[in-house]
C-alpha cells in the first residue's frame, strides 16, 4: 500500500494513468488491496477498475459504497459506463440496480440505449460523446465551442469534427489538424468546398457486425469511426482502443477454444466451473482416444508378431497430429482475420495438402532410413515411410477442411476442430501403419 501512497503523492491527479495504478494494485494482497483501492482518486476509480483483470472487480465492489460506485460510473465515457455496469451486475445485481438509480437521467438513458444492442454489433461498442458541428457554422465559433467542451471534460480523445446537416445526418469528417488551417471567418462548408481534399467520412451502421468494423479499422488504419443508423443519422463513434480490446478478446477466445477450454470460465476465480468445462473436453478426448485404441486392437496379432511396430507406431500418429495442428492453426487464424474469402477454399486446401505432402516425403525418407537401420529390416522402413506420407497428407487435408466446413456452417472454427483433427490423424496413422505392416511384413 505504501507503494500506491508514494505514487499518488508523487503525481498530480491529472497526470495519473489508470493502468499505472492498476498495475500497483495487482501486486497487493487482499488486505492491502482493500485499503489501497480507497486511496484511488474518485474520478479515476472507474477507469482503474476496468483496467484491472475481471477477478478484481468483486474486491472493488466490496470496498466501495454505492455513492462511490455511482460517481465512478459518472466519470466514465458512455461505452465504458456500459461495461462497468455489466460487470457490476455480474457481481451483485442489487448493488448494480442501486447504482443505476443514483445516476443522472442522461447517463441512465445512454446506458440503456447501448445495452439494447447485441454484443455482436457495432452499436454495442460505440461512444456517444461526439464533437459535431453544422456545416453552416462559422469555424471560429466551432473552435471556441470545442475549447469550452474540452476544458469541461465533456469530450475526450477527439480526432475528428463530424459535420452534419440540420437533421443530424453525417456529411463530412474533418480532422482537427485540417480544422486549424481553415479560414476561421468562413463557414465549415465554405472551407470544405474551397479545399482540394476530400472530407467524405468513413462510416458504419450501428447494426453492422463488429467483425466487419474491426476489418474497417485494419483496412483504413483508422483511429476513430463514425457510427450512424440506417438513415445516416450520426449516433456515435468507435475508437481504436475499443478495437484493440475486441481483437485481444477474440484472439484469447480462439486460443482457449483451440485448447478445448472456455475463456469465461478460465477468467473466473472459481475452480469448479473451469474444471467442469475442461472435463467436458477431456471426456470427449477420452472417447476419441478409445476409438484410436480400437483401431490398434484390430491389429493385436500383428503387434504381437513384431515388437518394433509398437515402438514406431506413436511416431506416425504424433507427426500427423503436429502437422495437422500447424495447418489448423494457420487456417483458423486466417479465417478470423478475414484473409480467406468464400472462393478461397480450394486454394487453401491445395496449398496445405502440397505442403503436407512435401513434408511427408521428407520425413518419410528420414524415419524410413532410421527404422530400417534401427531394426535391421528394410521393408519396415518402407512401411513407416508410406504411412508417414499418408498421415501427413490426411493431416494437411483435414487440417484445412475442418475449419472451412465449420465456418460454412456458421460454427466458430476454433471450437472442436482440434478434437476432430486429432481423432482423424490418430485413427488414420495407426490404421495405415499397422495395415501396411500386416499386408507387407506378415
Buried (B, 14 or more C-beta within 10 A) or exposed (E): BEEBEEBBEEEEEEEBEBEBBBEBBEEBEEEBBBEBBEEBBBBBBBBBBBBBEBEBBBBBBEBBEBEBBBBBBBBBBBBBBBBBBEBBBBBBEEBBBBBBEBBEEEBBEBBEBBBEBEEEBBBBBBBBBBBBBBBEBBBEEBBEBBEEBEEEEEBEEBBBBBBBBEEBEBBBBBBEEBBEEBEBEBBBBBBBEEEEEEBEBBBBBBBBEBBEBBEBBEEEEBBBBBBBBEEBBBBBBBBBEBBEEBBEEBEEBBBBBBEBBBBEBBEBEEEEBBEEBBEEBEEBBEEBBEEBEEBBEEBEEBBEEBEBBEEBBEBBBBBBBEBBBBBBBBBBBBBBBEEBEEEBBEEBBEBBBEBBBEBBBEBBBEBBEBBBEBBEBEEBBBBBBBBBBBBBBBBBBBBBBBBBBBBEEEEBBBBBBBBBBBBBBBBBBBBBBBBBBBEEBE
